[in-house]
Amino acid sequence: MKLPKGIDLMPSGKYKATASIGSGNTRKRKSKSFTTVSDAKAWLLEMNADMHSGTTYVGDDAKITDAYNEWVATFVTSKVSPATEKGYYFTGKILAKYCEGWLVKTLDRRHCQKLFNQLIADNYTKNTIKKIKVHVGKYCRSLVTEGVIKRNPMQEIDIRGARLGKDANQKFISISQYKQLLQALKQRPISQMTPYTMVILVILCTGMRVSEAIDLRQDDLDEIKLTLRVDSSYSRTVHDSKAPKTKNSYRTIPIPKFLLQRLREWRFEQNRLLMLNGHRNHEQHLFITKFGNVPDASSVNYYVQKLEHTICQIPVGQTTSTHSLRHTYASYLLSREGGNQSLQYVANVLGDTQAMVQEVYAHLMPEEKASQANVVRDALEVI
């Protein structure tokens, strides 16, 4: 029996179909073995049609982990921020952990859904899973664009059921706890303050992100207008200053007089400590550790939890985080006790959009809930 062009009988008795396009160094081939001539012929017709329409399937025999990392190195590295780049490489580690042995050609919607089902089962937060989904989705779109695969297997992947992360109650502390922290740090002798507690005091008074607070310089403080300027933040990834998170993050924040006085006192105390330890503050940072570095964000977070436990008597395991102080500050400003500030004003102070403030920060704090409930009761009583 004469075999069609592109199909050969192998010693094993199987039929090898080979589709190709181009010539010389540009030639691209794809082969597959079948038990029958008809199956080999059907596959060959499909491959030739795909190749001539731009789908080549070259590279689909590669391991997905290797191919993904190569794609990141080519199309992502040095083209995004260091923090974003780090996220893409984290996704590569996830693929290495959960997709070991997977080939690009095995990628289909069923495999991808299984991956994300497993991430949900292993208790990754929804935000983390969303980022992984974005990264893998972009990679798969690139495979389709290059003709390596025909369809994007990440379309309509369902991640419902992923946990939301921290409980809402762990994203802020109460008004009374907020006041306790603020009063304690306001009254603590300056000799007992550290760069970490000073950063926490600034966050309590301004709602700054911790990366913004630790990167403040002397010239960011306007002692006449009583303001602090935010025009940079500190990146733990590159260990240097970077532009703020968004264009809205460039802002000037009003501060109370007592914070100005505390910062004045701290300036002299910090210079004394730096001299004792043989360091100089060349870049005029407001906060420098005894080792001559800006405070580490994770260390600031540790001190937040420690202060919440010792001052507010919040049990270990129920303490919040540095970012919760930002949430609390925003919620306090929006409350009646904080002056019922407008969404626009709070957004300007935080360096966020009004929509973000409405979605993330405009929740009722415990005291506010109780107060409003009493107002409703009283209103009904007089009817």
BANU-774318 format. One record per residue (C-alpha): residue in three letters; x, y, z; residue number from 1. Coordinates in steps of 0.05 Angstrom, whole numbers. Layout:
<atom code="ala" u="X" v="Y" w="Z" pos="NUM"/>
...
end
This chain:
<atom code="met" u="0" v="0" w="0" pos="1"/>
<atom code="lys" u="27" v="68" w="-21" pos="2"/>
<atom code="leu" u="28" v="115" w="38" pos="3"/>
<atom code="pro" u="8" v="189" w="30" pos="4"/>
<atom code="lys" u="65" v="240" w="30" pos="5"/>
<atom code="gly" u="87" v="257" w="100" pos="6"/>
<atom code="ile" u="68" v="189" w="130" pos="7"/>
<atom code="asp" u="119" v="134" w="140" pos="8"/>
<atom code="leu" u="113" v="63" w="167" pos="9"/>
<atom code="met" u="158" v="53" w="227" pos="10"/>
<atom code="pro" u="192" v="-13" w="248" pos="11"/>
<atom code="ser" u="143" v="-17" w="306" pos="12"/>
<atom code="gly" u="85" v="-21" w="258" pos="13"/>
<atom code="lys" u="59" v="49" w="275" pos="14"/>
<atom code="tyr" u="51" v="104" w="224" pos="15"/>
<atom code="lys" u="91" v="168" w="235" pos="16"/>
<atom code="ala" u="60" v="231" w="207" pos="17"/>
<atom code="thr" u="106" v="292" w="197" pos="18"/>
<atom code="ala" u="79" v="361" w="181" pos="19"/>
<atom code="ser" u="127" v="416" w="160" pos="20"/>
<atom code="ile" u="129" v="486" w="134" pos="21"/>
<atom code="gly" u="185" v="529" w="107" pos="22"/>
<atom code="ser" u="254" v="508" w="84" pos="23"/>
<atom code="gly" u="326" v="507" w="107" pos="24"/>
<atom code="asn" u="338" v="541" w="175" pos="25"/>
<atom code="thr" u="267" v="567" w="176" pos="26"/>
<atom code="arg" u="235" v="498" w="168" pos="27"/>
<atom code="lys" u="189" v="477" w="224" pos="28"/>
<atom code="arg" u="167" v="405" w="235" pos="29"/>
<atom code="lys" u="117" v="369" w="279" pos="30"/>
<atom code="ser" u="112" v="293" w="283" pos="31"/>
<atom code="lys" u="66" v="244" w="317" pos="32"/>
<atom code="ser" u="56" v="168" w="314" pos="33"/>
<atom code="phe" u="-11" v="132" w="302" pos="34"/>
<atom code="thr" u="-35" v="61" w="299" pos="35"/>
<atom code="thr" u="-75" v="71" w="235" pos="36"/>
<atom code="val" u="-62" v="107" w="169" pos="37"/>
<atom code="ser" u="-129" v="142" w="173" pos="38"/>
<atom code="asp" u="-114" v="173" w="241" pos="39"/>
<atom code="ala" u="-45" v="195" w="216" pos="40"/>
<atom code="lys" u="-76" v="225" w="153" pos="41"/>
<atom code="ala" u="-129" v="263" w="192" pos="42"/>
<atom code="trp" u="-77" v="292" w="240" pos="43"/>
<atom code="leu" u="-31" v="311" w="183" pos="44"/>
<atom code="leu" u="-87" v="348" w="147" pos="45"/>
<atom code="glu" u="-103" v="387" w="211" pos="46"/>
<atom code="met" u="-30" v="403" w="224" pos="47"/>
<atom code="asn" u="-16" v="428" w="154" pos="48"/>
<atom code="ala" u="-78" v="472" w="156" pos="49"/>
<atom code="asp" u="-57" v="501" w="223" pos="50"/>
<atom code="met" u="14" v="513" w="201" pos="51"/>
<atom code="his" u="-8" v="551" w="140" pos="52"/>
<atom code="ser" u="-55" v="593" w="182" pos="53"/>
<atom code="gly" u="1" v="612" w="230" pos="54"/>
<atom code="thr" u="-3" v="557" w="283" pos="55"/>
<atom code="thr" u="62" v="519" w="285" pos="56"/>
<atom code="tyr" u="61" v="479" w="350" pos="57"/>
<atom code="val" u="137" v="486" w="353" pos="58"/>
<atom code="gly" u="159" v="486" w="426" pos="59"/>
<atom code="asp" u="98" v="450" w="453" pos="60"/>
<atom code="asp" u="142" v="392" w="475" pos="61"/>
<atom code="ala" u="177" v="437" w="526" pos="62"/>
<atom code="lys" u="162" v="431" w="600" pos="63"/>
<atom code="ile" u="115" v="486" w="622" pos="64"/>
<atom code="thr" u="160" v="507" w="679" pos="65"/>
<atom code="asp" u="220" v="517" w="634" pos="66"/>
<atom code="ala" u="179" v="551" w="579" pos="67"/>
<atom code="tyr" u="145" v="598" w="628" pos="68"/>
<atom code="asn" u="210" v="620" w="661" pos="69"/>
<atom code="glu" u="242" v="632" w="592" pos="70"/>
<atom code="trp" u="181" v="674" w="573" pos="71"/>
<atom code="val" u="187" v="715" w="638" pos="72"/>
<atom code="ala" u="262" v="726" w="626" pos="73"/>
<atom code="thr" u="248" v="750" w="554" pos="74"/>
<atom code="phe" u="184" v="790" w="560" pos="75"/>
<atom code="val" u="178" v="811" w="633" pos="76"/>
<atom code="thr" u="246" v="819" w="666" pos="77"/>
<atom code="ser" u="269" v="892" w="667" pos="78"/>
<atom code="lys" u="205" v="914" w="634" pos="79"/>
<atom code="val" u="163" v="920" w="698" pos="80"/>
<atom code="ser" u="176" v="943" w="769" pos="81"/>
<atom code="pro" u="221" v="898" w="812" pos="82"/>
<atom code="ala" u="161" v="880" w="856" pos="83"/>
<atom code="thr" u="119" v="860" w="796" pos="84"/>
<atom code="glu" u="177" v="820" w="767" pos="85"/>
<atom code="lys" u="184" v="784" w="834" pos="86"/>
<atom code="gly" u="110" v="765" w="829" pos="87"/>
<atom code="tyr" u="120" v="733" w="761" pos="88"/>
<atom code="tyr" u="178" v="691" w="787" pos="89"/>
<atom code="phe" u="135" v="670" w="847" pos="90"/>
<atom code="thr" u="84" v="643" w="797" pos="91"/>
<atom code="gly" u="141" v="604" w="765" pos="92"/>
<atom code="lys" u="155" v="571" w="832" pos="93"/>
<atom code="ile" u="81" v="554" w="839" pos="94"/>
<atom code="leu" u="82" v="521" w="770" pos="95"/>
<atom code="ala" u="145" v="483" w="789" pos="96"/>
<atom code="lys" u="110" v="458" w="852" pos="97"/>
<atom code="tyr" u="43" v="439" w="822" pos="98"/>
<atom code="cys" u="57" v="426" w="748" pos="99"/>
<atom code="glu" u="120" v="385" w="751" pos="100"/>
<atom code="gly" u="126" v="343" w="687" pos="101"/>
<atom code="trp" u="71" v="381" w="650" pos="102"/>
<atom code="leu" u="86" v="395" w="577" pos="103"/>
<atom code="val" u="62" v="456" w="540" pos="104"/>
<atom code="lys" u="22" v="412" w="494" pos="105"/>
<atom code="thr" u="-16" v="382" w="553" pos="106"/>
<atom code="leu" u="-43" v="451" w="573" pos="107"/>
<atom code="asp" u="-118" v="452" w="567" pos="108"/>
<atom code="arg" u="-174" v="483" w="607" pos="109"/>
<atom code="arg" u="-184" v="420" w="648" pos="110"/>
<atom code="his" u="-111" v="419" w="670" pos="111"/>
<atom code="cys" u="-111" v="493" w="686" pos="112"/>
<atom code="gln" u="-175" v="488" w="726" pos="113"/>
<atom code="lys" u="-145" v="430" w="766" pos="114"/>
<atom code="leu" u="-85" v="474" w="782" pos="115"/>
<atom code="phe" u="-128" v="530" w="810" pos="116"/>
<atom code="asn" u="-174" v="482" w="846" pos="117"/>
<atom code="gln" u="-112" v="456" w="882" pos="118"/>
<atom code="leu" u="-88" v="526" w="900" pos="119"/>
<atom code="ile" u="-156" v="540" w="930" pos="120"/>
<atom code="ala" u="-154" v="474" w="968" pos="121"/>
<atom code="asp" u="-85" v="491" w="994" pos="122"/>
<atom code="asn" u="-113" v="556" w="1024" pos="123"/>
<atom code="tyr" u="-77" v="608" w="982" pos="124"/>
<atom code="thr" u="-113" v="675" w="988" pos="125"/>
<atom code="lys" u="-157" v="700" w="932" pos="126"/>
<atom code="asn" u="-111" v="759" w="918" pos="127"/>
<atom code="thr" u="-51" v="712" w="909" pos="128"/>
<atom code="ile" u="-92" v="665" w="864" pos="129"/>
<atom code="lys" u="-116" v="725" w="822" pos="130"/>
<atom code="lys" u="-44" v="746" w="810" pos="131"/>
<atom code="ile" u="-23" v="676" w="790" pos="132"/>
<atom code="lys" u="-83" v="672" w="743" pos="133"/>
<atom code="val" u="-63" v="738" w="710" pos="134"/>
<atom code="his" u="9" v="715" w="700" pos="135"/>
<atom code="val" u="-8" v="646" w="672" pos="136"/>
<atom code="gly" u="-63" v="677" w="629" pos="137"/>
<atom code="lys" u="-14" v="727" w="598" pos="138"/>
<atom code="tyr" u="35" v="671" w="585" pos="139"/>
<atom code="cys" u="-18" v="627" w="551" pos="140"/>
<atom code="arg" u="-41" v="686" w="508" pos="141"/>
<atom code="ser" u="31" v="693" w="485" pos="142"/>
<atom code="leu" u="33" v="619" w="467" pos="143"/>
<atom code="val" u="-29" v="628" w="424" pos="144"/>
<atom code="thr" u="0" v="691" w="391" pos="145"/>
<atom code="glu" u="64" v="654" w="374" pos="146"/>
<atom code="gly" u="25" v="594" w="346" pos="147"/>
<atom code="val" u="51" v="545" w="398" pos="148"/>
<atom code="ile" u="-19" v="526" w="420" pos="149"/>
<atom code="lys" u="-86" v="537" w="385" pos="150"/>
<atom code="arg" u="-130" v="560" w="443" pos="151"/>
<atom code="asn" u="-119" v="597" w="508" pos="152"/>
<atom code="pro" u="-132" v="545" w="563" pos="153"/>
<atom code="met" u="-140" v="599" w="616" pos="154"/>
<atom code="gln" u="-205" v="626" w="588" pos="155"/>
<atom code="glu" u="-262" v="622" w="638" pos="156"/>
<atom code="ile" u="-220" v="591" w="694" pos="157"/>
<atom code="asp" u="-263" v="593" w="758" pos="158"/>
<atom code="ile" u="-230" v="613" w="824" pos="159"/>
<atom code="arg" u="-293" v="620" w="865" pos="160"/>
<atom code="gly" u="-283" v="591" w="934" pos="161"/>
<atom code="ala" u="-215" v="621" w="947" pos="162"/>
<atom code="arg" u="-209" v="650" w="1016" pos="163"/>
<atom code="leu" u="-210" v="726" w="1020" pos="164"/>
<atom code="gly" u="-149" v="733" w="1065" pos="165"/>
<atom code="lys" u="-154" v="769" w="1130" pos="166"/>
<atom code="asp" u="-220" v="774" w="1166" pos="167"/>
<atom code="ala" u="-250" v="844" w="1160" pos="168"/>
<atom code="asn" u="-241" v="853" w="1235" pos="169"/>
<atom code="gln" u="-166" v="843" w="1227" pos="170"/>
<atom code="lys" u="-160" v="900" w="1177" pos="171"/>
<atom code="phe" u="-171" v="954" w="1229" pos="172"/>
<atom code="ile" u="-172" v="967" w="1304" pos="173"/>
<atom code="ser" u="-227" v="1003" w="1342" pos="174"/>
<atom code="ile" u="-228" v="1078" w="1355" pos="175"/>
<atom code="ser" u="-212" v="1068" w="1429" pos="176"/>
<atom code="gln" u="-153" v="1023" w="1411" pos="177"/>
<atom code="tyr" u="-130" v="1074" w="1359" pos="178"/>
<atom code="lys" u="-132" v="1129" w="1412" pos="179"/>
<atom code="gln" u="-95" v="1085" w="1462" pos="180"/>
<atom code="leu" u="-37" v="1074" w="1414" pos="181"/>
<atom code="leu" u="-35" v="1147" w="1393" pos="182"/>
<atom code="gln" u="-35" v="1173" w="1465" pos="183"/>
<atom code="ala" u="18" v="1123" w="1487" pos="184"/>
<atom code="leu" u="67" v="1142" w="1432" pos="185"/>
<atom code="lys" u="50" v="1216" w="1439" pos="186"/>
<atom code="gln" u="69" v="1215" w="1513" pos="187"/>
<atom code="arg" u="128" v="1165" w="1512" pos="188"/>
<atom code="pro" u="194" v="1199" w="1528" pos="189"/>
<atom code="ile" u="234" v="1211" w="1466" pos="190"/>
<atom code="ser" u="293" v="1172" w="1496" pos="191"/>
<atom code="gln" u="248" v="1111" w="1496" pos="192"/>
<atom code="met" u="226" v="1119" w="1424" pos="193"/>
<atom code="thr" u="258" v="1080" w="1367" pos="194"/>
<atom code="pro" u="257" v="1091" w="1291" pos="195"/>
<atom code="tyr" u="203" v="1037" w="1289" pos="196"/>
<atom code="thr" u="156" v="1069" w="1340" pos="197"/>
<atom code="met" u="167" v="1138" w="1307" pos="198"/>
<atom code="val" u="146" v="1109" w="1240" pos="199"/>
<atom code="ile" u="84" v="1079" w="1273" pos="200"/>
<atom code="leu" u="68" v="1147" w="1304" pos="201"/>
<atom code="val" u="72" v="1180" w="1236" pos="202"/>
<atom code="ile" u="26" v="1127" w="1205" pos="203"/>
<atom code="leu" u="-24" v="1137" w="1261" pos="204"/>
<atom code="cys" u="-25" v="1212" w="1247" pos="205"/>
<atom code="thr" u="-24" v="1210" w="1171" pos="206"/>
<atom code="gly" u="-49" v="1142" w="1145" pos="207"/>
<atom code="met" u="15" v="1135" w="1103" pos="208"/>
<atom code="arg" u="35" v="1068" w="1074" pos="209"/>
<atom code="val" u="95" v="1041" w="1113" pos="210"/>
<atom code="ser" u="139" v="1044" w="1050" pos="211"/>
<atom code="glu" u="124" v="1119" w="1046" pos="212"/>
<atom code="ala" u="135" v="1133" w="1119" pos="213"/>
<atom code="ile" u="203" v="1099" w="1124" pos="214"/>
<atom code="asp" u="228" v="1138" w="1063" pos="215"/>
<atom code="leu" u="212" v="1207" w="1090" pos="216"/>
<atom code="arg" u="269" v="1259" w="1089" pos="217"/>
<atom code="gln" u="281" v="1322" w="1129" pos="218"/>
<atom code="asp" u="260" v="1367" w="1072" pos="219"/>
<atom code="asp" u="192" v="1331" w="1068" pos="220"/>
<atom code="leu" u="174" v="1364" w="1133" pos="221"/>
<atom code="asp" u="146" v="1435" w="1127" pos="222"/>
<atom code="glu" u="148" v="1464" w="1197" pos="223"/>
<atom code="ile" u="112" v="1527" w="1177" pos="224"/>
<atom code="lys" u="53" v="1496" w="1141" pos="225"/>
<atom code="leu" u="52" v="1435" w="1187" pos="226"/>
<atom code="thr" u="54" v="1384" w="1131" pos="227"/>
<atom code="leu" u="91" v="1322" w="1108" pos="228"/>
<atom code="arg" u="104" v="1312" w="1034" pos="229"/>
<atom code="val" u="101" v="1244" w="1001" pos="230"/>
<atom code="asp" u="139" v="1239" w="935" pos="231"/>
<atom code="ser" u="175" v="1172" w="943" pos="232"/>
<atom code="ser" u="171" v="1105" w="977" pos="233"/>
<atom code="tyr" u="222" v="1052" w="997" pos="234"/>
<atom code="ser" u="227" v="987" w="958" pos="235"/>
<atom code="arg" u="247" v="925" w="997" pos="236"/>
<atom code="thr" u="261" v="891" w="931" pos="237"/>
<atom code="val" u="315" v="938" w="906" pos="238"/>
<atom code="his" u="333" v="968" w="974" pos="239"/>
<atom code="asp" u="325" v="1039" w="950" pos="240"/>
<atom code="ser" u="275" v="1094" w="939" pos="241"/>
<atom code="lys" u="225" v="1089" w="883" pos="242"/>
<atom code="ala" u="166" v="1129" w="857" pos="243"/>
<atom code="pro" u="102" v="1125" w="898" pos="244"/>
<atom code="lys" u="51" v="1071" w="883" pos="245"/>
<atom code="thr" u="6" v="1114" w="838" pos="246"/>
<atom code="lys" u="2" v="1185" w="812" pos="247"/>
<atom code="asn" u="-49" v="1199" w="867" pos="248"/>
<atom code="ser" u="4" v="1179" w="918" pos="249"/>
<atom code="tyr" u="42" v="1245" w="907" pos="250"/>
<atom code="arg" u="11" v="1288" w="961" pos="251"/>
<atom code="thr" u="20" v="1334" w="1021" pos="252"/>
<atom code="ile" u="-11" v="1312" w="1087" pos="253"/>
<atom code="pro" u="-29" v="1358" w="1146" pos="254"/>
<atom code="ile" u="1" v="1339" w="1213" pos="255"/>
<atom code="pro" u="-16" v="1360" w="1284" pos="256"/>
<atom code="lys" u="30" v="1406" w="1324" pos="257"/>
<atom code="phe" u="49" v="1352" w="1373" pos="258"/>
<atom code="leu" u="76" v="1308" w="1316" pos="259"/>
<atom code="leu" u="119" v="1366" w="1292" pos="260"/>
<atom code="gln" u="147" v="1373" w="1362" pos="261"/>
<atom code="arg" u="159" v="1298" w="1367" pos="262"/>
<atom code="leu" u="196" v="1299" w="1301" pos="263"/>
<atom code="arg" u="239" v="1357" w="1323" pos="264"/>
<atom code="glu" u="258" v="1321" w="1387" pos="265"/>
<atom code="trp" u="270" v="1256" w="1348" pos="266"/>
<atom code="arg" u="317" v="1291" w="1300" pos="267"/>
<atom code="phe" u="365" v="1308" w="1357" pos="268"/>
<atom code="glu" u="357" v="1240" w="1390" pos="269"/>
<atom code="gln" u="370" v="1204" w="1325" pos="270"/>
<atom code="asn" u="432" v="1245" w="1310" pos="271"/>
<atom code="arg" u="459" v="1229" w="1380" pos="272"/>
<atom code="leu" u="447" v="1154" w="1370" pos="273"/>
<atom code="leu" u="479" v="1155" w="1300" pos="274"/>
<atom code="met" u="541" v="1190" w="1327" pos="275"/>
<atom code="leu" u="547" v="1139" w="1383" pos="276"/>
<atom code="asn" u="545" v="1083" w="1332" pos="277"/>
<atom code="gly" u="591" v="1117" w="1282" pos="278"/>
<atom code="his" u="540" v="1130" w="1227" pos="279"/>
<atom code="arg" u="520" v="1192" w="1189" pos="280"/>
<atom code="asn" u="453" v="1208" w="1158" pos="281"/>
<atom code="his" u="478" v="1229" w="1089" pos="282"/>
<atom code="glu" u="410" v="1228" w="1056" pos="283"/>
<atom code="gln" u="375" v="1263" w="1113" pos="284"/>
<atom code="his" u="324" v="1208" w="1127" pos="285"/>
<atom code="leu" u="275" v="1223" w="1183" pos="286"/>
<atom code="phe" u="283" v="1152" w="1209" pos="287"/>
<atom code="ile" u="349" v="1114" w="1210" pos="288"/>
<atom code="thr" u="366" v="1053" w="1253" pos="289"/>
<atom code="lys" u="429" v="1047" w="1295" pos="290"/>
<atom code="phe" u="458" v="1006" w="1237" pos="291"/>
<atom code="gly" u="452" v="1065" w="1190" pos="292"/>
<atom code="asn" u="393" v="1036" w="1149" pos="293"/>
<atom code="val" u="321" v="1056" w="1141" pos="294"/>
<atom code="pro" u="274" v="1014" w="1184" pos="295"/>
<atom code="asp" u="252" v="949" w="1153" pos="296"/>
<atom code="ala" u="177" v="945" w="1139" pos="297"/>
<atom code="ser" u="170" v="876" w="1169" pos="298"/>
<atom code="ser" u="204" v="900" w="1233" pos="299"/>
<atom code="val" u="155" v="959" w="1236" pos="300"/>
<atom code="asn" u="98" v="909" w="1229" pos="301"/>
<atom code="tyr" u="127" v="868" w="1287" pos="302"/>
<atom code="tyr" u="127" v="930" w="1332" pos="303"/>
<atom code="val" u="55" v="946" w="1312" pos="304"/>
<atom code="gln" u="33" v="877" w="1336" pos="305"/>
<atom code="lys" u="75" v="884" w="1399" pos="306"/>
<atom code="leu" u="44" v="952" w="1416" pos="307"/>
<atom code="glu" u="-26" v="927" w="1402" pos="308"/>
<atom code="his" u="-15" v="870" w="1451" pos="309"/>
<atom code="thr" u="20" v="909" w="1506" pos="310"/>
<atom code="ile" u="-19" v="975" w="1502" pos="311"/>
<atom code="cys" u="-88" v="954" w="1476" pos="312"/>
<atom code="gln" u="-88" v="884" w="1507" pos="313"/>
<atom code="ile" u="-104" v="852" w="1440" pos="314"/>
<atom code="pro" u="-90" v="777" w="1447" pos="315"/>
<atom code="val" u="-32" v="748" w="1408" pos="316"/>
<atom code="gly" u="-59" v="720" w="1343" pos="317"/>
<atom code="gln" u="-113" v="774" w="1339" pos="318"/>
<atom code="thr" u="-66" v="833" w="1329" pos="319"/>
<atom code="thr" u="-68" v="867" w="1261" pos="320"/>
<atom code="ser" u="-13" v="897" w="1218" pos="321"/>
<atom code="thr" u="19" v="963" w="1198" pos="322"/>
<atom code="his" u="-30" v="970" w="1141" pos="323"/>
<atom code="ser" u="-88" v="963" w="1189" pos="324"/>
<atom code="leu" u="-67" v="1030" w="1220" pos="325"/>
<atom code="arg" u="-78" v="1061" w="1151" pos="326"/>
<atom code="his" u="-147" v="1029" w="1148" pos="327"/>
<atom code="thr" u="-163" v="1053" w="1218" pos="328"/>
<atom code="tyr" u="-139" v="1124" w="1204" pos="329"/>
<atom code="ala" u="-183" v="1128" w="1142" pos="330"/>
<atom code="ser" u="-244" v="1099" w="1177" pos="331"/>
<atom code="tyr" u="-234" v="1146" w="1236" pos="332"/>
<atom code="leu" u="-233" v="1207" w="1189" pos="333"/>
<atom code="leu" u="-298" v="1183" w="1158" pos="334"/>
<atom code="ser" u="-331" v="1173" w="1226" pos="335"/>
<atom code="arg" u="-369" v="1226" w="1265" pos="336"/>
<atom code="glu" u="-314" v="1228" w="1317" pos="337"/>
<atom code="gly" u="-264" v="1241" w="1263" pos="338"/>
<atom code="gly" u="-305" v="1298" w="1235" pos="339"/>
<atom code="asn" u="-345" v="1262" w="1180" pos="340"/>
<atom code="gln" u="-292" v="1280" w="1129" pos="341"/>
<atom code="ser" u="-312" v="1276" w="1056" pos="342"/>
<atom code="leu" u="-291" v="1217" w="1012" pos="343"/>
<atom code="gln" u="-252" v="1266" w="968" pos="344"/>
<atom code="tyr" u="-212" v="1294" w="1027" pos="345"/>
<atom code="val" u="-196" v="1224" w="1054" pos="346"/>
<atom code="ala" u="-176" v="1201" w="985" pos="347"/>
<atom code="asn" u="-129" v="1261" w="977" pos="348"/>
<atom code="val" u="-96" v="1248" w="1045" pos="349"/>
<atom code="leu" u="-88" v="1173" w="1032" pos="350"/>
<atom code="gly" u="-65" v="1181" w="960" pos="351"/>
<atom code="asp" u="-122" v="1137" w="935" pos="352"/>
<atom code="thr" u="-183" v="1146" w="891" pos="353"/>
<atom code="gln" u="-252" v="1160" w="920" pos="354"/>
<atom code="ala" u="-276" v="1093" w="893" pos="355"/>
<atom code="met" u="-220" v="1058" w="930" pos="356"/>
<atom code="val" u="-236" v="1094" w="995" pos="357"/>
<atom code="gln" u="-310" v="1077" w="987" pos="358"/>
<atom code="glu" u="-294" v="1003" w="974" pos="359"/>
<atom code="val" u="-238" v="990" w="1023" pos="360"/>
<atom code="tyr" u="-241" v="1040" w="1080" pos="361"/>
<atom code="ala" u="-312" v="1064" w="1087" pos="362"/>
<atom code="his" u="-335" v="1011" w="1135" pos="363"/>
<atom code="leu" u="-365" v="1024" w="1204" pos="364"/>
<atom code="met" u="-320" v="1015" w="1264" pos="365"/>
<atom code="pro" u="-349" v="981" w="1326" pos="366"/>
<atom code="glu" u="-361" v="1045" w="1364" pos="367"/>
<atom code="glu" u="-392" v="1077" w="1303" pos="368"/>
<atom code="lys" u="-441" v="1019" w="1295" pos="369"/>
<atom code="ala" u="-462" v="1024" w="1368" pos="370"/>
<atom code="ser" u="-469" v="1100" w="1364" pos="371"/>
<atom code="gln" u="-512" v="1098" w="1302" pos="372"/>
<atom code="ala" u="-555" v="1043" w="1332" pos="373"/>
<atom code="asn" u="-569" v="1088" w="1392" pos="374"/>
<atom code="val" u="-587" v="1146" w="1346" pos="375"/>
<atom code="val" u="-639" v="1101" w="1312" pos="376"/>
<atom code="arg" u="-667" v="1077" w="1379" pos="377"/>
<atom code="asp" u="-673" v="1149" w="1405" pos="378"/>
<atom code="ala" u="-707" v="1172" w="1341" pos="379"/>
<atom code="leu" u="-758" v="1117" w="1346" pos="380"/>
<atom code="glu" u="-770" v="1131" w="1420" pos="381"/>
<atom code="val" u="-795" v="1202" w="1406" pos="382"/>
<atom code="ile" u="-844" v="1183" w="1352" pos="383"/>
end
